[in-house]
């Protein structure tokens, strides 16, 4: 077990990042928003493949990819997938390697970020920011 001392920014930075993510994703029109986020979730299943647990690292992609596939049809599944990923973040924070070797608390920060966006997805991923009308016409054309 090897945790690192956490600072205020280890909490605040990922929380701000989560809010920025939600704001930016609010600009993506439906149904592309759901599809894009299911793909992002599937890609996140490979983040820890060199995270210090050897062949055990394959457990998360085996669980995460089918959840992400289900996310193509449901925001709830995307939310569940990010919560599962947050659990894997904690395991790595306590016993494994950080996501970013130069930032020992990165797995902890990822847990905060993932949990925040998971709550948004479980709420149905409502748009909190509206696209300008001109941009909406160009994108939807």
Rosetta blueprint (number, residue, H / E / L):
1 X L
2 X L
3 X L
4 X L
5 X L
6 X L
7 X L
8 X H
9 X H
10 X H
11 X H
12 X H
13 X H
14 X H
15 X H
16 X H
17 X H
18 X H
19 X H
20 X H
21 X H
22 X H
23 X H
24 X H
25 X H
26 X H
27 X L
28 X L
29 X L
30 X L
31 X L
32 X H
33 X H
34 X H
35 X H
36 X H
37 X H
38 X H
39 X H
40 X H
41 X H
42 X H
43 X H
44 X H
45 X L
46 X L
47 X L
48 X L
49 X L
50 X L
51 X L
52 X L
53 X L
54 X H
55 X H
56 X H
57 X H
58 X H
59 X H
60 X H
61 X H
62 X H
63 X H
64 X H
65 X H
66 X H
67 X H
68 X H
69 X H
70 X H
71 X L
72 X L
73 X L
74 X L
75 X H
76 X H
77 X H
78 X H
79 X H
80 X H
81 X H
82 X H
83 X H
84 X H
85 X H
86 X H
87 X H
88 X H
89 X H
90 X H
91 X H
92 X H
93 X H
94 X H
95 X H
96 X L
97 X L
98 X L
99 X L
100 X L
101 X L
102 X L
103 X L
104 X L
105 X L
106 X H
107 X H
108 X H
109 X H
110 X H
111 X H
112 X H
113 X H
114 X H
115 X H
116 X H
117 X H
118 X H
119 X H
120 X H
121 X H
122 X H
123 X L
124 X L
125 X L
126 X L
127 X L
128 X L
129 X L
130 X L
131 X L
132 X L
133 X H
134 X H
135 X H
136 X H
137 X H
138 X H
139 X H
140 X H
141 X L
